[in-house]
Amino acid sequence: MVLIMKKFLRLLQDWTQFESSLLFQLTVDGRQVHHLDVKSAFLNGELKEESVLIVGVYVDDLIVAGESLKEIDLFKKQMMSEFEMSDLGLLTFYLGIEVAQEQDWIILKQSSYMKKVLDQFGMGECNATRIPMEQKIQLHKDPEGEPVDETEYRQIIGCLRYLLHTRPDLSFSVGMLSQFIERPTIMHYNAIKQVLRNLKVTITLDLCMEEVELRK
């Protein structure tokens, strides 16, 4: 137990040093570091720089985005001179999200993840439907209904919620079904299976974001 704790503290110390070095590299050449409130996604402060560099950190992976390719290349060189790193080029895959980038647009999709979800819950060969939820369906707590496996239901909800990154069209259905995770019944299970059946026919859908010129 002591050995494990020592290893954990060493990892924590190394990670703290990495964060400090990362902040240092970001502030060289007069860059400003801004604080992002994840819950509200508001920047703490005003962006006054002509060129903005955004760095996302997840464990040992960095995602760098910015308006200036020169700034991005400079940051990567500075980081690689400080740490042992591999430059993987343009982002193509990250945490189950497939990414395709062109000059004026970027496409995000989770086709592989959707297939994995369908297989995980035995729906890989299901009958597909184009409707994720019936329009006039009336879901309620159903206290007299036959309960189903709560763990599996919650796992499905968790997987579907992660899909909302690229499938915002499912937000209403998933949000509705999320209300019944405490005691799901056959009624809720049949409804959530319909959402999974919808994935079968919409597995190739993607989220395309195009560059637009804002009106002043």
VENPEFEN-V781059 format. One record per backbone hydrogen bond with DSSP energy under -1.0 kcal/mol. NH is the residue of the N-H (numbers start at 1). CO is the residue of the C=O. If there is no record, write none. Layout:
BEGIN
nh=NH co=CO
nh=NH co=CO
END
This chain:
BEGIN
nh=5 co=1
nh=6 co=2
nh=7 co=3
nh=8 co=4
nh=9 co=5
nh=10 co=6
nh=11 co=7
nh=12 co=8
nh=13 co=9
nh=14 co=10
nh=15 co=11
nh=16 co=12
nh=17 co=13
nh=18 co=14
nh=19 co=15
nh=20 co=16
nh=21 co=17
nh=22 co=18
nh=23 co=19
nh=24 co=20
nh=25 co=21
nh=26 co=22
nh=27 co=23
nh=31 co=28
nh=37 co=42
nh=41 co=37
nh=44 co=35
nh=45 co=43
nh=54 co=65
nh=56 co=63
nh=58 co=61
nh=61 co=58
nh=63 co=56
nh=65 co=54
nh=67 co=52
nh=72 co=68
nh=73 co=69
nh=74 co=70
nh=75 co=71
nh=76 co=72
nh=77 co=73
nh=78 co=74
nh=79 co=75
nh=80 co=76
nh=81 co=77
nh=83 co=79
nh=94 co=97
nh=97 co=94
nh=98 co=109
nh=99 co=92
nh=100 co=107
nh=102 co=105
nh=106 co=209
nh=107 co=100
nh=108 co=207
nh=109 co=98
nh=114 co=110
nh=115 co=111
nh=116 co=112
nh=117 co=113
nh=118 co=114
nh=119 co=115
nh=120 co=116
nh=121 co=117
nh=122 co=119
nh=123 co=118
nh=126 co=123
nh=129 co=197
nh=137 co=134
nh=145 co=142
nh=148 co=184
nh=153 co=149
nh=154 co=150
nh=155 co=151
nh=156 co=152
nh=157 co=153
nh=158 co=154
nh=159 co=155
nh=160 co=156
nh=161 co=157
nh=162 co=158
nh=163 co=159
nh=165 co=162
nh=166 co=163
nh=167 co=163
nh=170 co=167
nh=171 co=168
nh=174 co=170
nh=175 co=171
nh=176 co=172
nh=177 co=173
nh=178 co=174
nh=179 co=176
nh=180 co=177
nh=186 co=146
nh=189 co=185
nh=190 co=186
nh=191 co=187
nh=192 co=188
nh=193 co=189
nh=194 co=190
nh=195 co=191
nh=196 co=192
nh=197 co=193
nh=198 co=194
nh=199 co=195
nh=200 co=196
nh=202 co=198
nh=205 co=202
nh=207 co=108
nh=209 co=106
nh=211 co=104
END
